[in-house]
Amino acid sequence: MRLCWEAQTRQKQPWATFKKFSAVTPFESEEVIKSGRSLLAFGFDVKELIPNLKAVGDVAAGTQVPLTDLAGIFGKARVAGRLYAEDINQLTERGVPIIDELAKVFNTSSGEVKNLVEKGKVGFPQLQALLICPARVEGSLS
């Protein structure tokens, strides 16, 4: 019985955090909660949620893309551990200049980024670093 109560208490905590977070973002509470729930399902720890939601939200707000869309792409990339051509295409279709940004990270051309992705050389850590890195605020992702 105690384990059940502790689990329920832990589950309530993120929802309150999501609501508080949504109050200081341009996103509706429902969209933040849905995106947060998605990230939890993709294996993000509760402690990681707000920094990752903020990073994804900054890009979503800057590109006028639904937060839930980008959270889904971000979460799938985390589970896969790498980026696939489909991820790159989905981000590009949504106006995220991911190819150019990855070219800067790898100090290579946009064409070579596509080859690196195909070879599995572009991992989730590179995507996450691009989104969370403070220098990104001055860059073109947000």
Secondary structure, DSSP 8 states (H G I E B T S, - for coil): -HHHHHHHHHHHHHHHHHHHHHTTSSS-HHHHHHHHHHHHHTT--HHHHHHHHHHHHHHHHHHT--HHHHHHHHHHHHHHTB--HHHHHHHHHTT--HHHHHHHHHTS-HHHHHHHHHTT--BHHHHHHHHH-GGGGGSS--
